[in-house]
Amino acid sequence: MAAFIDRERENHGVESICKVLPIAPSTYYRFKDLEANPAKRCMRTRRDEVLKPEIVRVFDENQQVYGARKVWKQLNRESISVARCTVERLMSGLGLEGVKRGKRCITTIPDELAEKPLDLVSRQFTAQAPNQLWVADITYVATWSGFVYVAFVVDVFSRYIVSAQQTPPYLFFAISTKASIVFISSG
């Protein structure tokens, strides 16, 4: 935002730009002051600027597979005292992420050519009385033995689960055909 104000300040002035943008002029001037005088920054920001290159160095030296916990342990082994939550925050800000164990589970492979169910309620999920409108949903739950798929039928008025069925992935097709229908009662 400050870069935009810098570009446009000659044409419109800082105060008039800040009236349109959700930023106070004092915030802009404070940002520019801290940019020009890094010694005025708070201790946390100054410490972050020291730690960021160290975190990137440890991450790169270990084939970019270390997560926050291992980077934190390595920094402490090197006598760089830092909290684990600080390493997590800075790695997240830098866009660094360690490798996750296990294979990635693909739960849905959409078929773009398949016929989609009709929207029978025009996205209006409201009802004036019980049993007037039921909707269905499918989700999956990770368990120790793998994923379990669960289909729910919910009464829109009371928001109670009218029916539910769970199944392992190899039986998923049976419940997917049941739960892909929106139920509308005639009453």
C-alpha positions as CSV (number, residue, x, y, z in Angstrom):
1,M,0.0,0.0,0.0
2,A,2.9,2.3,0.8
3,A,4.4,1.8,-2.7
4,F,1.1,2.8,-4.2
5,I,0.9,6.0,-2.1
6,D,4.6,6.7,-3.1
7,R,3.7,6.5,-6.8
8,E,0.5,8.6,-6.5
9,R,1.4,11.1,-3.9
10,E,2.6,13.7,-6.4
11,N,-0.7,13.6,-8.3
12,H,-3.1,13.4,-5.3
13,G,-1.3,14.0,-2.1
14,V,-1.0,11.6,0.8
15,E,-4.0,12.7,2.8
16,S,-6.5,12.5,0.0
17,I,-5.2,9.0,-1.0
18,C,-5.5,7.8,2.6
19,K,-9.1,9.0,2.8
20,V,-9.9,6.6,0.0
21,L,-7.7,3.7,1.3
22,P,-8.2,2.1,4.7
23,I,-5.1,3.6,6.1
24,A,-4.4,6.6,8.3
25,P,-1.9,9.2,7.1
26,S,0.0,8.8,10.3
27,T,0.4,5.0,9.6
28,Y,2.0,5.8,6.2
29,Y,4.3,8.4,7.7
30,R,5.3,6.0,10.5
31,F,6.0,3.3,8.0
32,K,8.2,5.6,5.9
33,D,10.1,6.8,9.1
34,L,10.8,3.2,10.1
35,E,11.9,2.4,6.6
36,A,14.4,5.2,6.7
37,N,15.5,4.6,10.3
38,P,15.7,0.9,11.1
39,A,17.0,1.6,14.6
40,K,13.5,2.9,15.5
41,R,11.9,-0.4,14.8
42,C,10.7,-2.5,17.8
43,M,13.0,-5.2,19.2
44,R,10.9,-8.1,17.7
45,T,11.1,-6.7,14.2
46,R,14.9,-6.2,14.5
47,R,15.3,-9.7,15.9
48,D,13.2,-11.1,13.1
49,E,15.4,-9.4,10.5
50,V,18.4,-11.2,12.1
51,L,16.7,-14.5,12.3
52,K,15.2,-14.7,8.8
53,P,18.6,-15.2,7.0
54,E,19.6,-17.9,9.6
55,I,16.3,-19.7,9.1
56,V,16.6,-19.6,5.3
57,R,20.3,-20.8,5.6
58,V,19.3,-23.8,7.8
59,F,16.4,-24.7,5.6
60,D,18.5,-24.6,2.4
61,E,21.5,-26.5,4.0
62,N,19.1,-29.4,4.7
63,Q,17.7,-29.8,1.2
64,Q,14.6,-27.7,2.0
65,V,13.0,-30.6,3.8
66,Y,13.2,-29.4,7.5
67,G,10.0,-28.1,9.1
68,A,9.8,-25.5,11.8
69,R,10.6,-28.0,14.6
70,K,13.8,-29.3,13.0
71,V,14.9,-25.8,12.0
72,W,14.3,-24.6,15.6
73,K,16.4,-27.5,17.0
74,Q,19.2,-26.9,14.5
75,L,19.3,-23.1,15.4
76,N,19.5,-23.9,19.1
77,R,22.3,-26.5,18.5
78,E,24.2,-23.6,16.8
79,S,23.6,-21.5,19.9
80,I,21.0,-19.2,18.3
81,S,18.4,-19.0,21.0
82,V,15.0,-18.7,19.5
83,A,11.5,-19.9,20.4
84,R,9.8,-22.6,18.3
85,C,6.7,-20.5,17.7
86,T,9.0,-17.7,16.4
87,V,10.5,-20.1,13.9
88,E,7.0,-21.2,12.8
89,R,5.9,-17.6,12.4
90,L,8.9,-16.6,10.4
91,M,8.9,-19.7,8.2
92,S,5.3,-19.1,7.4
93,G,6.0,-15.5,6.5
94,L,8.8,-16.5,4.3
95,G,6.7,-19.2,2.6
96,L,9.0,-22.0,3.8
97,E,7.4,-25.4,4.5
98,G,9.0,-28.7,5.4
99,V,8.2,-31.9,3.6
100,K,5.3,-33.8,5.1
101,R,5.5,-37.6,5.7
102,G,3.1,-40.0,4.1
103,K,1.5,-40.0,0.7
104,R,-1.1,-37.4,-0.2
105,C,-4.6,-38.9,-0.3
106,I,-6.7,-37.8,-3.3
107,T,-10.3,-38.0,-2.2
108,T,-12.1,-36.7,-5.2
109,I,-11.4,-36.9,-8.9
110,P,-14.1,-34.8,-10.6
111,D,-15.4,-35.8,-14.0
112,E,-16.0,-32.6,-15.9
113,L,-18.1,-34.5,-18.5
114,A,-20.4,-36.1,-16.0
115,E,-24.0,-34.8,-15.6
116,K,-24.3,-32.5,-12.6
117,P,-27.4,-32.9,-10.3
118,L,-30.0,-30.1,-10.7
119,D,-30.2,-27.4,-8.1
120,L,-33.8,-28.0,-7.1
121,V,-33.9,-25.2,-4.4
122,S,-32.0,-22.5,-6.2
123,R,-29.5,-22.2,-3.4
124,Q,-32.2,-21.2,-0.9
125,F,-31.6,-23.4,2.0
126,T,-34.5,-22.3,4.2
127,A,-37.7,-24.0,5.3
128,Q,-40.8,-22.8,7.1
129,A,-41.6,-26.1,8.8
130,P,-39.9,-29.5,9.7
131,N,-39.6,-32.1,6.9
132,Q,-40.2,-29.5,4.2
133,L,-36.7,-29.6,2.8
134,W,-33.9,-32.1,3.3
135,V,-30.4,-31.8,1.9
136,A,-27.6,-34.2,1.7
137,D,-23.8,-33.9,2.0
138,I,-20.8,-36.2,1.8
139,T,-17.6,-35.8,3.7
140,Y,-14.7,-38.0,4.7
141,V,-13.0,-38.6,8.1
142,A,-9.4,-39.7,8.5
143,T,-9.1,-42.7,10.8
144,W,-6.2,-44.9,11.8
145,S,-7.2,-47.5,9.2
146,G,-7.8,-45.0,6.4
147,F,-10.5,-42.7,5.3
148,V,-14.2,-43.3,6.0
149,Y,-16.8,-41.6,3.9
150,V,-19.9,-40.3,5.6
151,A,-23.2,-39.2,3.9
152,F,-25.7,-37.1,5.9
153,V,-29.2,-36.1,5.2
154,V,-30.2,-33.0,7.1
155,D,-33.6,-31.4,7.8
156,V,-33.0,-27.7,6.9
157,F,-35.6,-26.4,9.3
158,S,-34.4,-28.1,12.5
159,R,-30.8,-28.7,11.3
160,Y,-31.0,-32.2,12.6
161,I,-29.4,-35.2,10.9
162,V,-32.3,-37.3,9.6
163,S,-30.1,-40.1,8.3
164,A,-26.4,-40.9,8.1
165,Q,-24.4,-43.6,6.5
166,Q,-20.7,-44.4,6.7
167,T,-18.6,-46.6,4.6
168,P,-15.0,-47.4,3.6
169,P,-13.8,-45.9,0.3
170,Y,-14.4,-49.1,-1.8
171,L,-18.2,-48.8,-1.0
172,F,-18.3,-45.0,-1.7
173,F,-20.2,-45.2,-5.0
174,A,-23.2,-46.7,-3.3
175,I,-23.6,-43.7,-0.9
176,S,-22.6,-41.1,-3.4
177,T,-25.6,-41.9,-5.6
178,K,-27.9,-41.7,-2.6
179,A,-26.5,-38.4,-1.2
180,S,-26.3,-36.5,-4.5
181,I,-30.1,-35.9,-4.5
182,V,-31.8,-33.0,-2.7
183,F,-35.0,-34.2,-1.1
184,I,-38.1,-32.0,-1.2
185,S,-41.2,-33.3,0.6
186,S,-44.6,-32.7,-1.0
187,G,-46.1,-31.4,2.3
